[in-house]
Amino acid sequence: MNKPCLCIIINGHEPFVSFSGAAVLSPEEQNFFEAVSETYIPLLELFGRLENSGVPFRLGMVLSPSLCAMFQDKRLMEKYLAWLDKRIDFGRHELDRSGSDAELSSLSRFYFNQDIERRISLTERYGMDLLGAFAGFQKKGRVEFLGTAATAAFLPFYASMSEAVHAQIETALIHHRRYLGRAPSGFWLPDLGWTAALGQDLMEYHFSYTVVDSHALILGRPPARAGIFNPVKTPSGLTVFARDITALTDLKELIKVRPGIYQMHFLDAGYELSLEALKPLLGPGDCRCSTGYRYWQEDGKKKTLYKPQEARELACEQARDFLALRLSRLEEARRHLENEAVSVWVIDAAGLGHGWYEGPFFLEALIHEIALRGTVDILSPQDYLDQGSDLPFQISEPEYSSSLRDGYGGMLLDASNDWIYRHIFRSIQRMIEMTERFPADTGLKERALNQAAREILLAQSTDWSKPLNPQGDEKTTREYAEKELEGALRNFTTIYEALGSNHISTEWLAALEKRHALFPYINYRVFGKKK
């Protein structure tokens, strides 16, 4: 390697939404549908535009197993399509409502055409198979998919119970191969949760690298000499990259410099218009919700109509500035390093559309600018390792850490949510016990054991523990999180007790399998003790 390197990793994950069949949308369904429309379809369209323009690109990406399961759930995706059709119908009424105002009408037409195009993309271009479309870019060598845990479990909490960690990894690997066609070489730690015991676990499953937060390497034993700009090797042989926290702070500072042009994400027509105007979108019992028609710029002083072209031009300008900052930091690091400097920029998928509307334009402009300048290589982490296979990496054990607010795991283990772990740990112990009692069962009993494994994996997800914390995640309501967590634990206990009495309701089990339709290829024996 003779150039500094930029690795971009897009982390795609959404909390699991169990299909209810109810006509009234839950906030969690609404959040997932918005993510499909505003993040995942735009990302596929972005990849397609880059490819059609002949612009070389290579990205790392994570698609969590729960997100993959929702993409593969035909019932949920058909419900999404019906939701999108209602938005399109609402858009027709918005065109009529705004007809007398030329600027507002133009913006309404912009959003209406956007929804029409996304429907065409989903149904015709991708054949209702978003997962297959993403996998196609892997086959073309444009995207490298990292593996991750089966659910968004904070793995350091379970490091003392290797069976739980192995079950998370094995279940995810089985489905990763099925969904994306090949085994991953890198492993994405949910919330970048790291502790030393995980290094050996990941090596056992033949992962070559993972990513941790910046302070994990800086506070490592010994501290990383190259800071965050070179990976290290753990004593177990795993290569560990550090997330470049300066990339995140640089981007935030750039956006602060020019407020008032980007779309005001939270000021949506769904919360401004009368209920009468929202009738085409809302059914009986539906509450106000986001429509995607966001008419205002981020201006705290006055309401200024959003101008998509101006916002896109700003995103392109800030992409150039962001790249200049990355190059400056990489060049500075390069002077002090033995190996070529690498910056690993991790971006949450929601930051590419759903949370930051202009995010996809920013990323597209950044990749174009990298190709134009030719002064930095854009690689996946595995590409970096392959090209520098003879480079010596420092041996260091990264410090226990995460990307959560406190840098560790405090928000997942305080007075608001620490009560959940005694139930989860007890259920894991019982699951291990059942794999020993029933090592080779088939038929109904095997179905019940597989469902028990699903329930306990689901219970471990921080998608439920975060909302229980008052300062936690807003993607999921506290009520939904409590319902899903307590429901998963209750379902597991019901199966455990039913197997103990050698009687289980086939009807109840079938209904549960239909409701929690994830991990179709699960094998409950992943919870077994390793010989």
HELIX and SHEET records of a PDB file:
HELIX    1   1 PRO A   27  ALA A   35  1                                   9    
HELIX    2   2 VAL A   36  TYR A   40  3                                   5    
HELIX    3   3 ILE A   41  ASN A   52  1                                  12    
HELIX    4   4 PRO A   65  GLN A   72  1                                   8    
HELIX    5   5 LYS A   74  ARG A   97  1                                  24    
HELIX    6   6 ALA A  102  ILE A  120  1                                  19    
HELIX    7   7 SER A  121  ARG A  125  3                                   5    
HELIX    8   8 LEU A  130  LYS A  139  1                                  10    
HELIX    9   9 LEU A  155  TYR A  158  5                                   4    
HELIX   10  10 SER A  162  LEU A  180  1                                  19    
HELIX   11  11 PRO A  190  LEU A  192  5                                   3    
HELIX   12  12 ALA A  197  GLU A  204  1                                   8    
HELIX   13  13 SER A  214  ILE A  218  1                                   5    
HELIX   14  14 ILE A  245  VAL A  257  1                                  13    
HELIX   15  15 ALA A  269  TYR A  271  5                                   3    
HELIX   16  16 PRO A  308  ARG A  334  1                                  27    
HELIX   17  17 ALA A  349  GLY A  351  5                                   3    
HELIX   18  18 GLY A  359  ARG A  373  1                                  15    
HELIX   19  19 PRO A  381  GLN A  387  1                                   7    
HELIX   20  20 GLY A  410  LEU A  412  5                                   3    
HELIX   21  21 ILE A  420  ARG A  437  1                                  18    
HELIX   22  22 GLY A  443  ALA A  459  1                                  17    
HELIX   23  23 THR A  462  LEU A  468  1                                   7    
HELIX   24  24 ARG A  478  GLY A  500  1                                  23    
HELIX   25  25 THR A  506  ARG A  515  1                                  10    
HELIX   26  26 TYR A  524  PHE A  527  5                                   4    
SHEET    1   A 8 VAL A 232  LYS A 233  0                                        
SHEET    2   A 8 THR A 239  ALA A 242 -1                                        
SHEET    3   A 8 TYR A 209  VAL A 212  1                                        
SHEET    4   A 8 GLY A 186  TRP A 188  1                                        
SHEET    5   A 8 VAL A 143  THR A 148  1                                        
SHEET    6   A 8 LEU A  59  LEU A  63  1                                        
SHEET    7   A 8 CYS A   5  GLY A  12  1                                        
SHEET    8   A 8 VAL A 342  ASP A 348  1                                        
SHEET    1   B 8 VAL A 232  LYS A 233  0                                        
SHEET    2   B 8 THR A 239  ALA A 242 -1                                        
SHEET    3   B 8 TYR A 209  VAL A 212  1                                        
SHEET    4   B 8 GLY A 186  TRP A 188  1                                        
SHEET    5   B 8 VAL A 143  THR A 148  1                                        
SHEET    6   B 8 LEU A  59  LEU A  63  1                                        
SHEET    7   B 8 CYS A   5  GLY A  12  1                                        
SHEET    8   B 8 ASP A 377  LEU A 379  1                                        
END                                                                             
